[in-house]
Amino acid sequence: MPSDESDKNSYTESVRIFPDTMAESASEDSELRLSHLRSYDEVAYLEHEEETPLGRHIGVFGVVMMIVQRIIGSGIFAVSGSIYKDVGGSPFLFFLVWICAGYMSFAGIFCFLELGSIVPRSGGMKVFLEYVYYKPRMMMTVVFGIYSLLFGFVITNAIIFGEYTLYALGFDDVSSQAPKQIGMLFVLCTCVVNGVSAHLGVKIQNFVGVIKLVLLFLMALSGIWVLLFPVSITHIENNLHLSEFFTIKREVTVGSFSSALLKGIFSFGGWQTAQVVANEIQDPVKTMNIAAPLALSIINVCYFFINLSYLVVIPDGDLDKLQEMVGSILMEKLFGYTIGRQLLTLTVAISAAGNIMTVLYHISRMNQEIFREGFLPFSRFFASNHPFGSPMRCLIFPVAISSIFLLIHTPDNVYNYVIDLDGYPLQMFVGLTCFGIFVLRRRRPNLKPSFRANSIHVVFVSVFSLFMFIGPLNPFSKSTEFTGFPNYAYVALIVLFSCFLYWLVLFRILPTIGGYEMEQATITLSDGLTMKKWCKESEYENVDGV
């Protein structure tokens, strides 16, 4: 594998200044620079921190709450019933799924902390991937960027928000379009808040995060309460028996177990997203090293005891049939109709609402980083922070994509299908990102990051991601959960291949046919934000002053 020095010495760099006549929208843009960079030199700048117009306003507490908010949404309150069904009603396999998903989050965050100490910039997985896999030029950036735009939605938590809100208000039938419409209305309100004031959005997220932690602790303690005290006191029968702990009551396949793992990973989804806003974090490397492990420790402990509560309180037959409402059923059985169903169920809805706010906050930043790359149409328009000093325009995409699923009639099991469709390619990128640590250690053996992940963590995430990639592709493992839907793994791969074709046409086929090369320029918007512009080299051969 070539070293960085050999890459640097293979190419030369020059700078060209565009004349004013070539600047588009001169009122917004200035200082356009064109560079003849190829390979490593195009990504070396990622090693340095970047200041943006939004400033650094998030500390340790803010990052902890951000991770808690991002991870704890609808997952732990909605997918446990589906996971229990996927593993054939086996308590052992049920906990094995959650242990694997929990360790995956820890191993993954340690890998991301090492990469974040090398590349301390906003973008998270996007900048890590393009820093490690910079060859072929722009391929990884384009594929991951378009994937992020297409899968940047809040469908699942919007549905759960609507269902739990209606259920708390006394409506038993939550399978109609009403929950989706309520969820969509909240998505629109959240976009307005995040788009108008980034600081207000963070404050609301912190407040809801505290409520969320209180709810987690309450649910976690409920299972212990039932286990420790007799039925005469709790009035709830213990449904978890040691003699049946390893029993597999129903059929389990590789496909169903993979689906269960994806749902468990979905419930921990978001551990990697705090670094998406690294430019807004005070001392991002130090802050992340403290906040990320602390937040994950709290969440893993709570998740274990909440899942214990599900098995202890809810009978096997009921838990196997329950879908998204498993969290509400647990609280209704524990605390009765008024407190359990109405008050605490509404709290779960608030939890999902907080997750929607945090996800949209991160999506807007991620989409802005993608449009700053300049390879998509109208990139400059969507990358801009006008008119409120925040990337409000980037929220158009999650709203539009979410609307397709929320406002158009879809099957009831679309919730679980979307989870797997979103989680499958995401797990592929997580595995590639973490494996990139080995690539960097071989490529740059003298590099000493301030945080170094244990190699065991890197191997686990890489191998686990490979298993999650291969498992759903097995054509002989048929899942009855998504009858009527195409295999989510193949659909995801088709989407990724389409992203690859876009890169191939833009950066390879068209330049070859047209006899030109794509060159990279940097433009500075009027609010101080910089972004890239891709140009044909032949357009600037006669520029004066070069």
C-alpha positions, 0 to 999 in steps of 0.5 A: 500500500502506498505511503502518504509521502509517495502520494504527496510526491506523485502530484504537484499543486497549483492555485488559480484565481477565478476572475470576477466574471466567472463567479456565480452569485457574486453577492454570496460567493468570493475567493474561488480557488482551483487546485490540481490535487489528486489522492492524499493531498485532497484529504490531508486538510481533514486532519485540522479542526475547522471553525464554522459560522455556527461556533462551538457551543456544545459541552460534555453534558450537551454531547451526553444528552445528544447521544442519549437523545439520538440513541433512545428513541423508539427502538427500546420501546418498540422493537423488543417484541419483534426481536423476541419473535425473530429469535423464536421466543428464546430468552438466551438468544434474545439477550445474546442479540442485545449483548452483541448490539451493546458491545457493537456500540462500545467497540464502534464508538472506541473506533470512532474516537480514534478516528475522531482524534485524527480527523476532528471535523464535522461529518463523522463517518463521512469524513472518516471514510473519505479520509481513509478511502480516498482512492478512487477519487471522490467515489466513497464521498459520492456513494456515502453522500447520496446514500445519506441523503436518501436514507436521512429520514425519521419515518420510524420514530415519527410513526412511534410518536403518533402511535404512542400519543394516540394510545396515551389518549385512549385510542386502542386502534393505532393501525390507521393513517392517523399516527403517521399524520400526527408524526408528520406534523411534528416533523414539520414543527421540528424542522422549523425549530431546528431551522430557525435556531440551532441553539434553541434546538439543542436546549430543547434536546437537553431538556427532553433528554433528562425526561428520557433518562428518568423514564429509562431508570423507572422501566429498568427498575420495574423488572427487578421489582417483580423479580425480587418481590412475591406476586402477593405484593407486585400482583404480577406473575414472573414469566421468566423461568430458568428452565426455559431460558435456553429453549427455542420455542419457534423456528429461527433462521439465519435471516431471522436472527440477522433481522433481530440483530439489525433491530438491536443495532437500530436501538443503539443507532446514533452512537456514531452521530455526535461527531457529525457536529464536531465543529460545534463541540468545544474541544471535540476530541477531549469532550467526545472521549469523556461524553461518548463512553459515559452515555453508552454506559448509561444506555447499556445498563438501562437497556439490559434491565428494560429487556429483563422487564419485558421477559419478566412481566409480559407472557411469552404468547403476548410478547411474541405477538406485540409489535411497536406497542411493547413498551406501553403494554409493559407500563400498563401492566406495571402501573395500571391504566392511568399512570401506565397507559396514559402518563408513562406512554405519553412519556415514551411519545415525548422520548420519540419526539426528542429523538426526532429533534436530535436526528433532524439536527444531525441530518441537517448537518450531515446533509450540509457537509454532503452539499459542501462537497459540490458534486450534486446539483444546486449544492451551493443553495442547499449548503447555505446557512441563509436566512437564519444562520442554520442549514434549514434548506438541508431539512427539505430532504428528510421532510420530503422522504419522510412524507412519502412513507408517512402520508401515503398508505403503506402496509403496517409492517413497513416500520420493521422493513424500513429499520432493516432497509436503513440498517443494512447499508449503514452497518456496511459503512460502519464496518468499512469505517472501523476497518479503516483503522487498520488501513491507517495504521499500516499506511501511517505507522508513525501516526500517534492519535490521542485515543487508540482503540483496542484492536479487538474492538476493530476486529469485532466490528469489522467481522460483525459487519461482514456477517451482517452483510452476508447473512441477509443475502442467503437466498435459502433463508426466507423471512415471513416477516416482510411478505410482499416486500422485496429483500431489503438487502438486495434493495439496499445494494441496488441503491448503493450501486446506483450511487456508484453509477452516478460517481462513475458517470460524473467523474469517469465516463463524461470526462473521458468522452469529453476529453477533460478532467474534473478539477476542484475549487473552493468557494466561500459563501457570504456567511463564511462557510466554505464549500467545493465546486467541481469544474472542467479543467478546459474551462480555465486554460486561458484564465489570466494570472495563472 
